Amino acid sequence: MKAVHDRQKSYADLHRRDIEFQVRNKVLLKVSPMRLVMQFVPKQILDRKVRKTRNGETVLLKALSSNNNVEEATWEAEEAMKERYPFLFYQLLVRSFVSFGQV
């Protein structure tokens, strides 16, 4: 296995060369495409539940994403949601004040 690796490395090294650039030189970079990672931003918190474990409790929130319907909502940890999406908790707070008639 090592012999095969060394042989392939020697072939690759033949095509490599050290190049030095100066400031303001123009270079052409080859960019390879990355895998598309779709990120869904939650737009509403649908439900909340507390999961009890041996070491304590974890609060989970059911979040509705902008690209999904209610059946595809996902459960995520509340602490992670607060860090990533603080605007959801502001909306939740405003909604609770409106429902109690305090606004």
MOPAC internal coordinates of N, CA, C and O (Angstrom, degrees):
PM7 1SCF
backbone

  N    0.0000 0     0.00 0     0.00 0    0    0    0
  C    1.4368 1     0.00 0     0.00 0    1    0    0
  C    1.5309 1   110.63 1     0.00 0    2    1    0
  O    1.2310 1   121.21 1   137.76 1    3    2    1
  N    1.3369 1   115.28 1   -42.24 1    3    2    1
  C    1.4595 1   119.20 1   179.73 1    5    3    2
  C    1.5115 1   110.70 1   -65.45 1    6    5    3
  O    1.2310 1   119.94 1   143.16 1    7    6    5
  N    1.3170 1   117.72 1   -36.84 1    7    6    5
  C    1.4644 1   120.96 1  -179.87 1    9    7    6
  C    1.5261 1   110.74 1   -63.46 1   10    9    7
  O    1.2310 1   120.70 1   139.15 1   11   10    9
  N    1.3167 1   116.26 1   -40.85 1   11   10    9
  C    1.4663 1   120.89 1   178.58 1   13   11   10
  C    1.5227 1   109.84 1   -64.91 1   14   13   11
  O    1.2310 1   120.58 1   136.55 1   15   14   13
  N    1.3203 1   116.50 1   -43.45 1   15   14   13
  C    1.4710 1   121.06 1   178.97 1   17   15   14
  C    1.5299 1   110.55 1   -61.28 1   18   17   15
  O    1.2310 1   120.68 1   134.94 1   19   18   17
  N    1.3210 1   116.31 1   -45.06 1   19   18   17
  C    1.4669 1   119.96 1  -179.37 1   21   19   18
  C    1.5241 1   111.70 1   -64.25 1   22   21   19
  O    1.2310 1   120.34 1   141.05 1   23   22   21
  N    1.3352 1   116.96 1   -38.95 1   23   22   21
  C    1.4636 1   120.48 1   179.55 1   25   23   22
  C    1.5329 1   110.77 1   -64.86 1   26   25   23
  O    1.2310 1   120.92 1   135.14 1   27   26   25
  N    1.3348 1   115.85 1   -44.86 1   27   26   25
  C    1.4675 1   119.06 1   178.82 1   29   27   26
  C    1.5193 1   111.06 1   -64.29 1   30   29   27
  O    1.2310 1   120.29 1   142.40 1   31   30   29
  N    1.3251 1   117.05 1   -37.60 1   31   30   29
  C    1.4605 1   120.60 1   179.17 1   33   31   30
  C    1.5242 1   110.45 1   -65.77 1   34   33   31
  O    1.2310 1   120.22 1   140.40 1   35   34   33
  N    1.3182 1   117.18 1   -39.60 1   35   34   33
  C    1.4695 1   119.00 1  -179.79 1   37   35   34
  C    1.5275 1   110.99 1   -66.21 1   38   37   35
  O    1.2310 1   119.63 1   142.74 1   39   38   37
  N    1.3222 1   118.31 1   -37.26 1   39   38   37
  C    1.4691 1   120.77 1   175.98 1   41   39   38
  C    1.5302 1   110.96 1   -65.82 1   42   41   39
  O    1.2310 1   120.48 1   137.86 1   43   42   41
  N    1.3317 1   116.70 1   -42.14 1   43   42   41
  C    1.4637 1   120.04 1   179.72 1   45   43   42
  C    1.5219 1   111.13 1   -67.01 1   46   45   43
  O    1.2310 1   120.37 1   142.96 1   47   46   45
  N    1.3229 1   116.90 1   -37.04 1   47   46   45
  C    1.4662 1   120.21 1  -178.91 1   49   47   46
  C    1.5238 1   112.45 1   -66.24 1   50   49   47
  O    1.2310 1   120.46 1   154.47 1   51   50   49
  N    1.3295 1   116.72 1   -25.53 1   51   50   49
  C    1.4700 1   119.40 1   178.59 1   53   51   50
  C    1.5270 1   111.29 1   -64.22 1   54   53   51
  O    1.2310 1   120.21 1   151.12 1   55   54   53
  N    1.3356 1   117.20 1   -28.88 1   55   54   53
  C    1.4623 1   121.38 1  -177.81 1   57   55   54
  C    1.5264 1   112.88 1   -93.88 1   58   57   55
  O    1.2310 1   120.79 1   174.01 1   59   58   57
  N    1.3179 1   116.09 1    -5.99 1   59   58   57
  C    1.4644 1   119.67 1   179.30 1   61   59   58
  C    1.5184 1   109.89 1   -89.40 1   62   61   59
  O    1.2310 1   122.02 1   -31.11 1   63   62   61
  N    1.3211 1   113.74 1   148.89 1   63   62   61
  C    1.4583 1   118.16 1   174.21 1   65   63   62
  C    1.5173 1   108.45 1  -150.74 1   66   65   63
  O    1.2310 1   121.45 1   -30.96 1   67   66   65
  N    1.3066 1   114.83 1   149.04 1   67   66   65
  C    1.4583 1   119.90 1   178.53 1   69   67   66
  C    1.5203 1   108.58 1   -81.11 1   70   69   67
  O    1.2310 1   121.16 1   -52.56 1   71   70   69
  N    1.3118 1   115.38 1   127.44 1   71   70   69
  C    1.4575 1   120.70 1  -179.96 1   73   71   70
  C    1.5216 1   107.75 1  -125.22 1   74   73   71
  O    1.2310 1   120.88 1   -45.38 1   75   74   73
  N    1.2892 1   115.93 1   134.62 1   75   74   73
  C    1.4552 1   120.56 1   176.08 1   77   75   74
  C    1.5168 1   108.67 1  -113.45 1   78   77   75
  O    1.2310 1   121.18 1   -40.17 1   79   78   77
  N    1.3096 1   115.35 1   139.83 1   79   78   77
  C    1.4568 1   120.96 1  -179.32 1   81   79   78
  C    1.5144 1   109.57 1  -114.91 1   82   81   79
  O    1.2310 1   121.39 1   -27.26 1   83   82   81
  N    1.3032 1   114.94 1   152.74 1   83   82   81
  C    1.4552 1   121.95 1   175.04 1   85   83   82
  C    1.5203 1   108.62 1  -103.53 1   86   85   83
  O    1.2310 1   120.80 1   -16.87 1   87   86   85
  N    1.3111 1   116.08 1   163.13 1   87   86   85
  C    1.4530 1   120.84 1   176.88 1   89   87   86
  C    1.5245 1   108.45 1   -61.60 1   90   89   87
  O    1.2310 1   120.34 1   -41.34 1   91   90   89
  N    1.3200 1   116.95 1   138.66 1   91   90   89
  C    1.4542 1   126.54 1  -179.83 1   93   91   90
  C    1.5338 1   114.09 1    75.80 1   94   93   91
  O    1.2310 1   119.69 1  -173.58 1   95   94   93
  N    1.3364 1   118.19 1     6.42 1   95   94   93
  C    1.4585 1   119.76 1   172.21 1   97   95   94
  C    1.5240 1   108.75 1   -69.81 1   98   97   95
  O    1.2310 1   120.72 1   -36.16 1   99   98   97
  N    1.3104 1   116.24 1   143.84 1   99   98   97
  C    1.4551 1   120.35 1   175.51 1  101   99   98
  C    1.5206 1   108.17 1   -98.59 1  102  101   99
  O    1.2310 1   121.40 1   -47.69 1  103  102  101
  N    1.3229 1   114.93 1   132.31 1  103  102  101
  C    1.4576 1   119.86 1  -179.21 1  105  103  102
  C    1.5152 1   109.02 1  -129.76 1  106  105  103
  O    1.2310 1   120.83 1   -25.35 1  107  106  105
  N    1.2990 1   116.01 1   154.65 1  107  106  105
  C    1.4547 1   122.12 1   176.48 1  109  107  106
  C    1.5285 1   107.36 1  -106.03 1  110  109  107
  O    1.2310 1   120.93 1   -58.02 1  111  110  109
  N    1.3166 1   115.83 1   121.98 1  111  110  109
  C    1.4479 1   120.81 1  -179.46 1  113  111  110
  C    1.5149 1   109.93 1  -102.41 1  114  113  111
  O    1.2310 1   120.83 1   -41.23 1  115  114  113
  N    1.3056 1   116.02 1   138.77 1  115  114  113
  C    1.4532 1   120.60 1   174.82 1  117  115  114
  C    1.5234 1   107.42 1   -93.23 1  118  117  115
  O    1.2310 1   120.91 1   -56.04 1  119  118  117
  N    1.3139 1   115.86 1   123.96 1  119  118  117
  C    1.4580 1   121.28 1  -178.11 1  121  119  118
  C    1.5165 1   108.54 1  -116.23 1  122  121  119
  O    1.2310 1   121.11 1   -52.61 1  123  122  121
  N    1.3112 1   115.48 1   127.39 1  123  122  121
  C    1.4609 1   118.75 1   177.96 1  125  123  122
  C    1.5210 1   108.82 1   -97.37 1  126  125  123
  O    1.2310 1   120.14 1   -34.55 1  127  126  125
  N    1.3193 1   117.33 1   145.45 1  127  126  125
  C    1.4688 1   119.70 1  -177.49 1  129  127  126
  C    1.5271 1   110.97 1   -69.47 1  130  129  127
  O    1.2310 1   121.80 1   -34.66 1  131  130  129
  N    1.3198 1   114.16 1   145.34 1  131  130  129
  C    1.4596 1   120.20 1   176.58 1  133  131  130
  C    1.5225 1   108.61 1   -96.14 1  134  133  131
  O    1.2310 1   121.20 1   -17.76 1  135  134  133
  N    1.2922 1   115.30 1   162.24 1  135  134  133
  C    1.4595 1   119.20 1   174.88 1  137  135  134
  C    1.5186 1   108.40 1   -66.15 1  138  137  135
  O    1.2310 1   121.25 1   -39.22 1  139  138  137
  N    1.2888 1   115.21 1   140.78 1  139  138  137
  C    1.4544 1   120.30 1   179.89 1  141  139  138
  C    1.5231 1   109.35 1   -76.41 1  142  141  139
  O    1.2310 1   121.13 1   -59.47 1  143  142  141
  N    1.3122 1   115.44 1   120.53 1  143  142  141
  C    1.4556 1   120.80 1   178.13 1  145  143  142
  C    1.5162 1   107.10 1  -109.33 1  146  145  143
  O    1.2310 1   121.18 1   -64.74 1  147  146  145
  N    1.3053 1   115.34 1   115.26 1  147  146  145
  C    1.4574 1   119.51 1  -179.10 1  149  147  146
  C    1.5182 1   108.51 1   -88.34 1  150  149  147
  O    1.2310 1   121.26 1   -49.49 1  151  150  149
  N    1.2956 1   115.20 1   130.51 1  151  150  149
  C    1.4464 1   120.29 1   179.71 1  153  151  150
  C    1.5204 1   108.43 1  -117.28 1  154  153  151
  O    1.2310 1   120.98 1   -54.73 1  155  154  153
  N    1.3104 1   115.73 1   125.27 1  155  154  153
  C    1.4497 1   120.59 1  -178.33 1  157  155  154
  C    1.5154 1   109.06 1  -103.40 1  158  157  155
  O    1.2310 1   120.85 1   -53.01 1  159  158  157
  N    1.2975 1   115.99 1   126.99 1  159  158  157
  C    1.4626 1   120.75 1   178.46 1  161  159  158
  C    1.5203 1   108.70 1   -93.72 1  162  161  159
  O    1.2310 1   120.67 1   -57.06 1  163  162  161
  N    1.3248 1   116.33 1   122.94 1  163  162  161
  C    1.4583 1   118.14 1   179.26 1  165  163  162
  C    1.5229 1   111.16 1   -67.19 1  166  165  163
  O    1.2310 1   120.75 1   -37.90 1  167  166  165
  N    1.3170 1   116.16 1   142.10 1  167  166  165
  C    1.4528 1   119.17 1  -179.20 1  169  167  166
  C    1.5223 1   112.13 1  -114.63 1  170  169  167
  O    1.2310 1   120.23 1   169.37 1  171  170  169
  N    1.3247 1   117.16 1   -10.63 1  171  170  169
  C    1.4660 1   119.03 1  -178.34 1  173  171  170
  C    1.5246 1   109.81 1  -159.65 1  174  173  171
  O    1.2310 1   121.00 1   -34.97 1  175  174  173
  N    1.3332 1   115.70 1   145.03 1  175  174  173
  C    1.4564 1   121.82 1   174.19 1  177  175  174
  C    1.5285 1   106.98 1   -97.60 1  178  177  175
  O    1.2310 1   121.00 1   -58.03 1  179  178  177
  N    1.3284 1   115.70 1   121.97 1  179  178  177
  C    1.4618 1   120.52 1  -175.82 1  181  179  178
  C    1.5199 1   113.77 1   -93.80 1  182  181  179
  O    1.2310 1   120.51 1   143.93 1  183  182  181
  N    1.3462 1   116.63 1   -36.07 1  183  182  181
  C    1.4587 1   119.21 1  -173.13 1  185  183  182
  C    1.5181 1   108.92 1  -154.14 1  186  185  183
  O    1.2310 1   121.16 1   -16.89 1  187  186  185
  N    1.3265 1   115.40 1   163.11 1  187  186  185
  C    1.4590 1   121.81 1   179.48 1  189  187  186
  C    1.5174 1   107.69 1  -140.24 1  190  189  187
  O    1.2310 1   120.78 1   -43.23 1  191  190  189
  N    1.3473 1   116.11 1   136.77 1  191  190  189
  C    1.4608 1   118.90 1   175.29 1  193  191  190
  C    1.5246 1   109.23 1  -145.95 1  194  193  191
  O    1.2310 1   121.40 1   -23.23 1  195  194  193
  N    1.3233 1   114.93 1   156.77 1  195  194  193
  C    1.4521 1   121.35 1  -179.63 1  197  195  194
  C    1.5202 1   107.50 1  -110.56 1  198  197  195
  O    1.2310 1   121.05 1   -56.32 1  199  198  197
  N    1.3215 1   115.59 1   123.68 1  199  198  197
  C    1.4650 1   120.75 1   177.81 1  201  199  198
  C    1.5172 1   108.21 1  -103.09 1  202  201  199
  O    1.2310 1   120.82 1   -58.07 1  203  202  201
  N    1.3345 1   116.05 1   121.93 1  203  202  201
  C    1.4572 1   121.10 1  -178.03 1  205  203  202
  C    1.5266 1   109.16 1   -91.73 1  206  205  203
  O    1.2310 1   121.54 1   -46.57 1  207  206  205
  N    1.3175 1   114.65 1   133.43 1  207  206  205
  C    1.4561 1   121.45 1   176.33 1  209  207  206
  C    1.5240 1   108.42 1  -123.52 1  210  209  207
  O    1.2310 1   120.47 1    -0.53 1  211  210  209
  N    1.3204 1   116.72 1   179.47 1  211  210  209
  C    1.4633 1   119.85 1   178.56 1  213  211  210
  C    1.5216 1   111.95 1   -63.36 1  214  213  211
  O    1.2310 1   120.91 1   144.26 1  215  214  213
  N    1.3382 1   115.87 1   -35.74 1  215  214  213
  C    1.4662 1   120.14 1  -174.38 1  217  215  214
  C    1.5192 1   113.96 1   -92.72 1  218  217  215
  O    1.2310 1   119.13 1   176.03 1  219  218  217
  N    1.2907 1   119.27 1    -3.97 1  219  218  217
  C    1.4497 1   120.08 1  -179.77 1  221  219  218
  C    1.5119 1   111.77 1   155.19 1  222  221  219
  O    1.2310 1   121.27 1    31.47 1  223  222  221
  N    1.3143 1   115.18 1  -148.53 1  223  222  221
  C    1.4528 1   121.01 1  -178.22 1  225  223  222
  C    1.5165 1   109.86 1  -127.32 1  226  225  223
  O    1.2310 1   120.90 1   -33.11 1  227  226  225
  N    1.3178 1   115.89 1   146.89 1  227  226  225
  C    1.4467 1   122.64 1   175.17 1  229  227  226
  C    1.5166 1   108.38 1  -123.70 1  230  229  227
  O    1.2310 1   121.04 1   -51.83 1  231  230  229
  N    1.3131 1   115.63 1   128.17 1  231  230  229
  C    1.4594 1   119.75 1   179.22 1  233  231  230
  C    1.5233 1   108.21 1   -92.44 1  234  233  231
  O    1.2310 1   120.69 1   -54.04 1  235  234  233
  N    1.3188 1   116.29 1   125.96 1  235  234  233
  C    1.4609 1   122.06 1   179.98 1  237  235  234
  C    1.5237 1   109.48 1  -113.64 1  238  237  235
  O    1.2310 1   120.93 1   -35.87 1  239  238  237
  N    1.3201 1   115.83 1   144.13 1  239  238  237
  C    1.4592 1   122.07 1   177.99 1  241  239  238
  C    1.5117 1   109.17 1  -120.71 1  242  241  239
  O    1.2310 1   120.45 1   -41.75 1  243  242  241
  N    1.3162 1   116.75 1   138.25 1  243  242  241
  C    1.4555 1   121.66 1   175.80 1  245  243  242
  C    1.5224 1   106.72 1   -92.70 1  246  245  243
  O    1.2310 1   120.77 1   -66.02 1  247  246  245
  N    1.3372 1   116.14 1   113.98 1  247  246  245
  C    1.4594 1   121.29 1  -173.83 1  249  247  246
  C    1.5172 1   111.00 1  -110.19 1  250  249  247
  O    1.2310 1   121.39 1   -46.63 1  251  250  249
  N    1.3106 1   114.95 1   133.37 1  251  250  249
  C    1.4563 1   121.97 1   175.99 1  253  251  250
  C    1.5197 1   108.21 1   -93.16 1  254  253  251
  O    1.2310 1   120.33 1   -58.40 1  255  254  253
  N    1.3303 1   116.97 1   121.60 1  255  254  253
  C    1.4624 1   121.67 1  -179.11 1  257  255  254
  C    1.5151 1   110.89 1   -85.54 1  258  257  255
  O    1.2310 1   121.46 1   -18.16 1  259  258  257
  N    1.3132 1   114.82 1   161.84 1  259  258  257
  C    1.4630 1   120.26 1  -177.47 1  261  259  258
  C    1.5220 1   112.31 1   -67.09 1  262  261  259
  O    1.2310 1   119.93 1   155.73 1  263  262  261
  N    1.3278 1   117.73 1   -24.27 1  263  262  261
  C    1.4695 1   120.81 1  -176.79 1  265  263  262
  C    1.5225 1   113.33 1  -102.75 1  266  265  263
  O    1.2310 1   119.68 1  -177.55 1  267  266  265
  N    1.3305 1   118.21 1     2.45 1  267  266  265
  C    1.4562 1   120.74 1  -174.95 1  269  267  266
  C    1.5224 1   111.30 1  -119.62 1  270  269  267
  O    1.2310 1   121.50 1   -14.66 1  271  270  269
  N    1.3328 1   114.73 1   165.34 1  271  270  269
  C    1.4577 1   119.44 1   173.02 1  273  271  270
  C    1.5292 1   108.50 1  -101.18 1  274  273  271
  O    1.2310 1   119.82 1    -0.67 1  275  274  273
  N    1.3125 1   117.94 1   179.33 1  275  274  273
  C    1.4650 1   122.54 1  -172.65 1  277  275  274
  C    1.5284 1   111.86 1   -59.73 1  278  277  275
  O    1.2310 1   119.82 1   143.02 1  279  278  277
  N    1.3148 1   117.95 1   -36.98 1  279  278  277
  C    1.4677 1   120.53 1  -178.63 1  281  279  278
  C    1.5278 1   112.23 1   -65.55 1  282  281  279
  O    1.2310 1   119.90 1   156.72 1  283  282  281
  N    1.3327 1   117.80 1   -23.28 1  283  282  281
  C    1.4585 1   121.58 1  -177.57 1  285  283  282
  C    1.5200 1   112.84 1  -100.74 1  286  285  283
  O    1.2310 1   119.79 1  -167.19 1  287  286  285
  N    1.3206 1   118.00 1    12.81 1  287  286  285
  C    1.4641 1   121.43 1   178.15 1  289  287  286
  C    1.5248 1   109.47 1   -64.13 1  290  289  287
  O    1.2310 1   120.52 1   -30.54 1  291  290  289
  N    1.3321 1   116.60 1   149.46 1  291  290  289
  C    1.4596 1   120.99 1  -175.89 1  293  291  290
  C    1.5220 1   110.95 1  -118.53 1  294  293  291
  O    1.2310 1   121.17 1   -27.88 1  295  294  293
  N    1.3391 1   115.36 1   152.12 1  295  294  293
  C    1.4562 1   121.82 1   176.23 1  297  295  294
  C    1.5098 1   108.78 1   -92.14 1  298  297  295
  O    1.2310 1   120.64 1   -49.19 1  299  298  297
  N    1.3406 1   116.38 1   130.81 1  299  298  297
  C    1.4639 1   121.27 1   179.24 1  301  299  298
  C    1.5158 1   109.16 1  -137.64 1  302  301  299
  O    1.2310 1   120.53 1   -23.64 1  303  302  301
  N    1.3217 1   116.59 1   156.36 1  303  302  301
  C    1.4587 1   121.77 1  -179.92 1  305  303  302
  C    1.5301 1   110.37 1   -66.79 1  306  305  303
  O    1.2310 1   121.07 1   -41.33 1  307  306  305
  N    1.3240 1   115.55 1   138.67 1  307  306  305
  C    1.4653 1   120.43 1  -176.95 1  309  307  306
  C    1.5264 1   111.96 1   -63.20 1  310  309  307
  O    1.2310 1   120.03 1   138.48 1  311  310  309
  N    1.3260 1   117.55 1   -41.52 1  311  310  309
  C    1.4680 1   120.37 1  -178.68 1  313  311  310
  C    1.5255 1   111.49 1   -61.39 1  314  313  311
  O    1.2310 1   120.34 1   137.64 1  315  314  313
  N    1.3274 1   116.95 1   -42.36 1  315  314  313
  C    1.4666 1   120.27 1   178.80 1  317  315  314
  C    1.5235 1   110.80 1   -65.86 1  318  317  315
  O    1.2310 1   120.71 1   142.17 1  319  318  317
  N    1.3189 1   116.24 1   -37.83 1  319  318  317
  C    1.4655 1   120.38 1   179.09 1  321  319  318
  C    1.5241 1   110.95 1   -66.33 1  322  321  319
  O    1.2310 1   120.40 1   140.84 1  323  322  321
  N    1.3322 1   116.84 1   -39.16 1  323  322  321
  C    1.4648 1   120.07 1   179.59 1  325  323  322
  C    1.5214 1   111.19 1   -64.63 1  326  325  323
  O    1.2310 1   120.47 1   142.83 1  327  326  325
  N    1.3205 1   116.70 1   -37.17 1  327  326  325
  C    1.4671 1   120.11 1   179.39 1  329  327  326
  C    1.5267 1   111.56 1   -70.43 1  330  329  327
  O    1.2310 1   120.52 1   134.78 1  331  330  329
  N    1.3176 1   116.62 1   -45.22 1  331  330  329
  C    1.4649 1   120.92 1  -175.47 1  333  331  330
  C    1.5280 1   113.94 1   -79.43 1  334  333  331
  O    1.2310 1   120.77 1   139.67 1  335  334  333
  N    1.3231 1   116.13 1   -40.33 1  335  334  333
  C    1.4641 1   120.72 1  -171.12 1  337  335  334
  C    1.5295 1   111.13 1  -129.96 1  338  337  335
  O    1.2310 1   119.53 1  -112.22 1  339  338  337
  N    1.3218 1   118.50 1    67.78 1  339  338  337
  C    1.4701 1   119.44 1  -178.15 1  341  339  338
  C    1.5278 1   112.74 1   -64.97 1  342  341  339
  O    1.2310 1   119.66 1   155.66 1  343  342  341
  N    1.3254 1   118.25 1   -24.34 1  343  342  341
  C    1.4615 1   121.42 1  -179.25 1  345  343  342
  C    1.5349 1   111.62 1   -62.97 1  346  345  343
  O    1.2310 1   119.96 1   151.83 1  347  346  345
  N    1.3242 1   117.69 1   -28.17 1  347  346  345
  C    1.4663 1   120.01 1   178.57 1  349  347  346
  C    1.5181 1   111.53 1   -64.36 1  350  349  347
  O    1.2310 1   120.58 1   143.65 1  351  350  349
  N    1.3230 1   116.50 1   -36.35 1  351  350  349
  C    1.4547 1   120.24 1  -177.57 1  353  351  350
  C    1.5287 1   110.78 1   -76.58 1  354  353  351
  O    1.2310 1   120.48 1   149.82 1  355  354  353
  N    1.3111 1   116.70 1   -30.18 1  355  354  353
  C    1.4622 1   120.20 1   174.11 1  357  355  354
  C    1.5300 1   109.15 1   -65.82 1  358  357  355
  O    1.2310 1   120.76 1   135.03 1  359  358  357
  N    1.3383 1   116.16 1   -44.97 1  359  358  357
  C    1.4735 1   120.25 1   178.11 1  361  359  358
  C    1.5224 1   110.50 1   -61.11 1  362  361  359
  O    1.2310 1   120.40 1   139.57 1  363  362  361
  N    1.3214 1   116.84 1   -40.43 1  363  362  361
  C    1.4631 1   121.64 1   179.86 1  365  363  362
  C    1.5279 1   110.58 1   -64.33 1  366  365  363
  O    1.2310 1   120.37 1   139.22 1  367  366  365
  N    1.3308 1   116.89 1   -40.78 1  367  366  365
  C    1.4537 1   121.74 1   178.88 1  369  367  366
  C    1.5256 1   111.28 1   -65.05 1  370  369  367
  O    1.2310 1   120.31 1   134.79 1  371  370  369
  N    1.3280 1   117.01 1   -45.21 1  371  370  369
  C    1.4630 1   121.39 1   178.79 1  373  371  370
  C    1.5236 1   110.22 1   -62.48 1  374  373  371
  O    1.2310 1   120.18 1   136.96 1  375  374  373
  N    1.3290 1   117.27 1   -43.04 1  375  374  373
  C    1.4578 1   121.58 1  -179.79 1  377  375  374
  C    1.5257 1   111.59 1   -62.66 1  378  377  375
  O    1.2310 1   120.35 1   142.69 1  379  378  377
  N    1.3624 1   116.94 1   -37.31 1  379  378  377
  C    1.4613 1   119.22 1  -179.85 1  381  379  378
  C    1.5224 1   110.83 1   -71.23 1  382  381  379
  O    1.2310 1   119.25 1   145.25 1  383  382  381
  N    1.3398 1   119.04 1   -34.75 1  383  382  381
  C    1.4566 1   121.32 1   175.99 1  385  383  382
  C    1.5230 1   110.69 1   -66.53 1  386  385  383
  O    1.2310 1   120.21 1   138.55 1  387  386  385
  N    1.3104 1   117.21 1   -41.45 1  387  386  385
  C    1.4644 1   120.91 1  -179.65 1  389  387  386
  C    1.5173 1   110.33 1   -65.46 1  390  389  387
  O    1.2310 1   120.00 1   140.10 1  391  390  389
  N    1.3217 1   117.60 1   -39.90 1  391  390  389
  C    1.4620 1   120.26 1  -178.50 1  393  391  390
  C    1.5267 1   112.13 1   -68.11 1  394  393  391
  O    1.2310 1   120.11 1   151.87 1  395  394  393
  N    1.3420 1   117.39 1   -28.13 1  395  394  393
  C    1.4615 1   120.44 1   177.48 1  397  395  394
  C    1.5314 1   112.42 1   -89.86 1  398  397  395
  O    1.2310 1   119.78 1  -179.28 1  399  398  397
  N    1.3174 1   118.03 1     0.72 1  399  398  397
  C    1.4438 1   122.30 1   176.13 1  401  399  398
  C    1.5191 1   113.78 1    74.49 1  402  401  399
  O    1.2310 1   120.53 1  -154.55 1  403  402  401
  N    1.3449 1   116.60 1    25.45 1  403  402  401
  C    1.4584 1   119.56 1  -177.92 1  405  403  402
  C    1.5192 1   112.70 1   -91.16 1  406  405  403
  O    1.2310 1   119.19 1   174.68 1  407  406  405
  N    1.3146 1   119.14 1    -5.32 1  407  406  405
  C    1.4693 1   120.70 1  -179.92 1  409  407  406
  C    1.4945 1   109.41 1  -103.46 1  410  409  407
  O    1.2310 1   120.10 1   180.00 1  411  410  409

